[in-house]
């Protein structure tokens, strides 16, 4: 069970990094615009429901476990909310680590 969770977590991390690198190689992301697209209630932070709602608008319905893994990747301080700073750190590829 633990091996399965660890493998899923690592696979999720690798997938997120590959997507970030592909996106950054194609376009320059405006971090604030991306954050605001998820923060429809203008709270200044994102909950897992914000992620779920955003994906639903894109007609994407991830398995709850996968959604939780992605959210955990963003929520570094584990307070169940993703701040703008956490969001930027999560979408910035490891090789640039630039804040926008």
Secondary structure, DSSP 8 states (H G I E B T S, - for coil): -HHHHHHHHHHHHHHHHHHHHHHHHH----HHHHHHHH-TT--SEE-HHHHHHHHHHTT----HHHHHHHHHHH-TT-SSSEEHHHHHHHHS-TTT----
